[in-house]
Amino acid sequence: MKKFVVLMLALATVTVAPSAAFAYVGPGLGVGAVTAVLGVVAALLMAIVALAWYPLKRLLRRRKPTATGPQG
């Protein structure tokens, strides 16, 4: 069992270890990657704002004084 764990850890280390990649990343791929990351970040921020805004909107609506009609 111990040999199996050591073998799996060695295999995982070799699989995850960085190696030199001799590949060209063109400007299109770079801009696309940046756009994708910014899109994910924007979506997460909008989700957080949406989750915070709904209870805040309900709280503000509850505090507004309601009109009771003509005074007099």
KACORUR-V621612 format. One record per residue. N is the residue number from 0. RES is the residue in one letter. PSI is psi in radians with two decimals (* if undefined). Layout:
BEGIN
[[N:RES:PSI] [N:RES:PSI]]
END
This chain:
BEGIN
[[0:M:-0.69] [1:K:-0.65] [2:K:-0.65] [3:F:-0.76] [4:V:-0.75] [5:V:-0.72] [6:L:-0.76] [7:M:-0.70] [8:L:-0.69] [9:A:-0.73] [10:L:-0.73] [11:A:-0.69] [12:T:-0.76] [13:V:-0.64] [14:T:-0.68] [15:V:-0.36] [16:A:2.33] [17:P:2.55] [18:S:2.82] [19:A:2.28] [20:A:2.04] [21:F:1.34] [22:A:2.61] [23:Y:2.19] [24:V:1.92] [25:G:2.98] [26:P:-0.54] [27:G:-0.76] [28:L:-0.67] [29:G:-0.80] [30:V:-0.68] [31:G:-0.70] [32:A:-0.74] [33:V:-0.74] [34:T:-0.71] [35:A:-0.75] [36:V:-0.76] [37:L:-0.63] [38:G:-0.74] [39:V:-0.75] [40:V:-0.76] [41:A:-0.72] [42:A:-0.72] [43:L:-0.75] [44:L:-0.71] [45:M:-0.62] [46:A:-0.72] [47:I:-0.76] [48:V:-0.73] [49:A:-0.71] [50:L:-0.53] [51:A:-0.50] [52:W:-0.68] [53:Y:-0.86] [54:P:-0.61] [55:L:-0.71] [56:K:-0.73] [57:R:-0.67] [58:L:-0.75] [59:L:-0.65] [60:R:-0.57] [61:R:-0.51] [62:R:-0.32] [63:K:2.37] [64:P:2.43] [65:T:2.58] [66:A:2.31] [67:T:0.10] [68:G:-2.98] [69:P:2.38] [70:Q:2.33] [71:G:*]]
END
